[in-house]
Amino acid sequence: MKKLLIVLVVVAIGVVALGFYQGWFTAKTKTDNKGTELTVKIDQEKFKKDKEEYQKKAEAQLKELDSQLDKLAAKSKEASGDTKAKLDKEVAVIQQRWAWFIPG
């Protein structure tokens, strides 16, 4: 349980750090004689825009992976002997490893 809590705290710190780095969060402080006021602003539009950009990039990379896998499978069909066996094995490994990522 303690390890899980540590992992969650580390992930939360990572998310907050990423948010400040990407400009999703900004913080301002105002100090007067009564104390210090901290204001955190969340830029939901920037977050949404960045999320959409990352999704488009990921989808493009997955399509490219799928295309390369199709090319490798086509080479495998044309090959024979040890080369065919090796290519078939590579295709199977890639399909198994990336099955839930590859579209279609």
Wavefront OBJ file of the C-alpha trace (Angstrom):
o trace
v 0.000 0.000 0.000
v 2.839 2.357 0.824
v 4.503 1.705 -2.552
v 1.236 2.436 -4.370
v 0.909 5.742 -2.536
v 4.476 6.661 -3.461
v 3.810 5.816 -7.116
v 0.639 7.921 -7.118
v 2.463 10.889 -5.571
v 5.273 10.609 -8.132
v 2.761 10.418 -11.004
v 0.871 13.430 -9.639
v 4.096 15.437 -9.374
v 4.952 14.420 -12.938
v 1.553 15.528 -14.235
v 1.806 18.870 -12.449
v 5.346 19.422 -13.735
v 4.279 18.537 -17.281
v 1.293 20.866 -16.963
v 3.459 23.812 -15.947
v 6.031 22.993 -18.633
v 3.349 22.823 -21.354
v 1.657 25.981 -20.119
v -1.555 24.235 -19.032
v -1.101 25.640 -15.514
v 0.233 29.006 -14.391
v 0.743 30.274 -10.875
v 0.881 33.772 -9.459
v 1.673 34.938 -5.980
v 0.669 38.174 -4.327
v 2.209 39.118 -1.016
v 1.001 41.763 1.367
v 1.349 42.377 5.099
v -1.329 39.728 5.847
v 0.387 36.896 3.976
v 0.909 35.401 0.549
v -1.884 34.534 -1.855
v -1.240 31.799 -4.453
v -3.449 31.654 -7.548
v -3.267 28.735 -9.966
v -4.869 29.113 -13.388
v -5.721 26.144 -15.620
v -5.734 26.871 -19.355
v -8.330 24.358 -20.544
v -8.193 25.551 -24.156
v -4.423 25.024 -24.378
v -4.791 21.591 -22.812
v -7.550 20.643 -25.264
v -5.540 21.955 -28.251
v -2.387 20.086 -27.160
v -4.374 16.904 -26.539
v -5.842 17.038 -30.054
v -2.391 17.658 -31.566
v -0.879 14.724 -29.671
v -3.755 12.479 -30.741
v -3.260 13.427 -34.403
v 0.483 12.752 -34.165
v -0.086 9.404 -32.456
v -2.679 8.365 -35.046
v -0.290 9.301 -37.871
v 2.513 7.283 -36.289
v 0.214 4.295 -35.805
v -0.892 4.471 -39.442
v 2.772 4.534 -40.474
v 3.456 1.510 -38.253
v 0.491 -0.280 -39.822
v 1.771 0.571 -43.312
v 5.268 -0.711 -42.496
v 3.767 -3.879 -41.056
v 1.773 -4.408 -44.277
v 4.965 -3.958 -46.322
v 6.806 -6.457 -44.130
v 3.942 -8.942 -44.481
v 4.012 -8.503 -48.280
v 7.773 -9.164 -48.332
v 7.156 -12.255 -46.259
v 4.660 -13.584 -48.818
v 7.204 -13.114 -51.616
v 10.078 -14.674 -49.694
v 10.909 -18.335 -49.275
v 12.830 -20.626 -46.958
v 14.595 -19.209 -43.922
v 13.943 -15.631 -45.006
v 10.191 -16.265 -45.123
v 10.238 -17.936 -41.714
v 12.217 -15.056 -40.232
v 9.892 -12.424 -41.735
v 6.779 -14.350 -40.646
v 8.134 -14.468 -37.115
v 8.881 -10.711 -37.134
v 5.383 -9.929 -38.422
v 3.804 -12.129 -35.750
v 5.852 -10.527 -32.970
v 4.967 -7.007 -34.132
v 1.288 -7.873 -34.509
v 1.164 -9.414 -31.054
v 3.075 -6.593 -29.372
v 1.175 -3.751 -31.063
v -2.235 -5.351 -31.719
v -4.205 -3.045 -29.470
v -2.511 0.043 -30.986
v -2.738 -0.731 -34.680
v -5.920 0.611 -36.308
v -8.317 -1.615 -38.177
l 1 2 3 4 5 6 7 8 9 10 11 12 13 14 15 16 17 18 19 20 21 22 23 24 25 26 27 28 29 30 31 32 33 34 35 36 37 38 39 40 41 42 43 44 45 46 47 48 49 50 51 52 53 54 55 56 57 58 59 60 61 62 63 64 65 66 67 68 69 70 71 72 73 74 75 76 77 78 79 80 81 82 83 84 85 86 87 88 89 90 91 92 93 94 95 96 97 98 99 100 101 102 103 104
